[in-house]
């Protein structure tokens, strides 16, 4: 009986991180870093045609590597 594939493990990890972030929880992975949700306010942006438009507020995923993982 074969164990789960690497792809299955990666998908399960991504699902677990996404589920926690959707609940508003930070996710810390020892030796890797921390995933958080940051709220971005609406802001003026320029379109490809040069027109100014207002981008809506949104939540984005941020990642902060553990201090030992940067070179």
Buried (B, 14 or more C-beta within 10 A) or exposed (E): EEEEEEEEEEEEEEEEBEEBBEEEEEBEEEEEBBBBBEEEEEEEEEEEEEEEEEEEEEEEEEEEEEEEEEE
